[in-house]
Amino acid sequence: MRLSTSKLFTLPLFLLTIVGLMAFSGCGSSESTGTKVDNIRPFIRITGGPPEGQRDSYTARIWWTGWDDDGIVEHYEYALDPPEAFSVDEINLPDEFVKMGTLNLTTIRGPEDKTDTLRYERVDDPSLFFEYVQTRDFSRSFAFETPIADSTSQGSSRVPSGRYSG
């Protein structure tokens, strides 16, 4: 199917599809006595993209940044369009569900370090899965699809407008 460049999306939908944008940091720091302290989770912020509620091309560049008070941000991870069969907790903390035995993890090696794809699938139904893509980049263009065609009224009938939403 060929996608029209005039397809539209809203930022809330995008934020749901990119749910799980995460960063990982290096090891926690140690005090001079050699006592290891717990690692503090890094902070991530989406810094650019289409304004809230704006309709835009379905291809949009999104920028992000991150910082870590006790280490460095080595890479970022994002997931696009995780199936609704997965809970928000499963999407945000998939490794916890791997430990519990309800999800399996398969690592697809990327061309460089920290550019792998992490595939999480249901143990009881491997056809249900989502993937986290690792990147060292600070922005990326994403393309989104929708099966819902907009329509307009022409007299007593509805006709496709050539635009999409959803």
C-alpha positions in Angstrom: 0.0 0.0 0.0 1.3 3.4 -0.9 1.1 6.1 1.8 0.2 9.7 0.9 2.6 12.4 2.2 -0.5 14.4 3.2 -1.4 11.9 6.0 -1.8 13.5 9.4 -1.3 12.7 13.0 -1.6 14.3 16.4 1.1 14.5 19.1 -0.8 12.6 21.7 -1.0 9.6 19.4 2.7 9.9 18.7 3.5 10.0 22.4 1.6 6.8 22.8 3.4 5.1 20.0 6.8 6.1 21.2 6.0 5.2 24.7 9.0 3.7 26.4 11.7 6.1 25.1 14.3 5.3 27.8 17.9 5.8 28.5 20.5 3.8 30.3 23.5 4.9 32.2 26.9 3.5 33.2 27.6 2.0 36.5 26.8 3.8 39.7 29.6 5.8 41.3 31.6 4.6 44.3 32.7 6.6 47.4 36.4 6.7 48.3 35.8 3.9 50.9 34.8 1.6 48.0 31.2 1.4 49.0 29.0 1.0 45.9 25.9 3.2 45.7 22.7 2.4 43.8 22.5 3.7 40.3 20.1 6.6 39.8 17.8 6.4 36.8 18.7 9.0 34.2 16.3 11.8 33.0 15.0 11.9 29.5 13.1 14.8 27.8 11.6 15.1 24.3 12.8 18.5 23.2 11.2 18.9 19.8 8.5 17.7 17.5 5.1 18.7 16.2 3.3 21.1 18.6 0.4 19.6 20.7 -2.7 19.1 18.6 -1.0 20.1 15.3 -1.8 18.1 12.2 1.3 17.4 10.3 2.8 15.0 7.8 2.9 11.5 9.1 6.7 11.8 8.8 8.0 13.9 11.7 11.4 14.5 13.2 11.5 14.2 17.0 14.4 15.4 19.1 15.3 14.2 22.7 18.0 14.6 25.2 19.0 13.0 28.5 21.3 13.4 31.5 22.4 11.2 34.3 23.4 12.7 37.7 25.7 9.7 38.6 27.0 8.6 35.2 26.6 9.0 31.5 23.8 8.3 29.1 25.2 5.6 26.8 22.2 5.2 24.5 18.5 5.7 24.2 15.7 3.2 23.4 12.3 3.7 21.8 9.4 1.5 20.9 6.9 2.3 18.2 3.3 1.2 18.2 3.5 -1.6 20.9 0.4 -3.8 20.6 -2.5 -3.0 22.9 -2.2 -6.6 24.3 0.8 -5.3 26.4 0.3 -3.3 29.6 2.0 0.0 30.2 4.1 -1.7 32.9 5.2 -4.5 30.4 6.2 -1.8 27.9 8.0 0.4 30.4 9.7 -2.3 32.4 9.9 -5.3 30.1 13.0 -6.8 31.8 11.0 -7.3 35.0 8.5 -9.4 33.1 11.4 -11.4 31.5 12.5 -12.2 35.1 8.9 -13.2 36.0 8.9 -15.5 33.0 5.9 -13.9 31.1 8.1 -12.3 28.4 11.0 -13.6 26.4 13.8 -11.3 25.2 15.7 -11.8 21.9 18.5 -9.4 21.0 19.0 -8.6 17.4 22.6 -7.3 17.1 23.0 -3.9 15.4 26.0 -2.8 13.3 27.6 -1.0 16.2 27.6 -1.2 20.0 24.4 0.1 21.6 22.4 -0.1 18.3 20.7 -3.4 18.9 17.0 -4.2 18.7 15.5 -5.8 21.7 12.5 -8.0 20.9 10.1 -8.8 23.7 7.5 -11.5 23.1 4.8 -13.2 25.1 5.9 -16.6 26.4 2.4 -18.1 25.8 2.0 -16.4 22.3 5.2 -15.5 20.5 3.2 -13.8 17.7 2.6 -10.9 20.2 5.7 -8.8 20.5 7.1 -5.3 20.5 10.7 -4.1 20.0 12.9 -1.5 21.6 15.4 0.0 19.1 18.6 1.3 20.7 20.3 4.4 19.3 23.0 6.9 20.2 21.3 9.6 18.1 19.5 12.6 19.5 16.7 12.7 16.9 15.1 10.6 14.3 12.4 10.9 11.7 9.4 8.6 12.3 6.7 7.6 9.8 3.3 6.6 11.1 0.4 4.9 9.3 -3.3 4.9 9.8 -6.1 2.8 8.2 -8.7 5.6 8.8 -9.3 7.7 5.8 -10.8 11.2 6.4 -13.9 11.9 4.3 -15.9 15.0 3.4 -19.6 15.5 2.5 -20.5 16.0 -1.1 -24.2 16.4 -1.3 -25.8 13.4 0.4 -22.7 11.2 0.2 -19.3 10.9 1.9 -16.2 10.7 -0.2 -12.5 10.3 0.7 -10.6 13.5 1.2 -7.2 12.1 0.4 -6.1 12.8 4.0 -5.8 10.4 7.0 -6.0 10.9 10.7 -5.7 8.8 13.8 
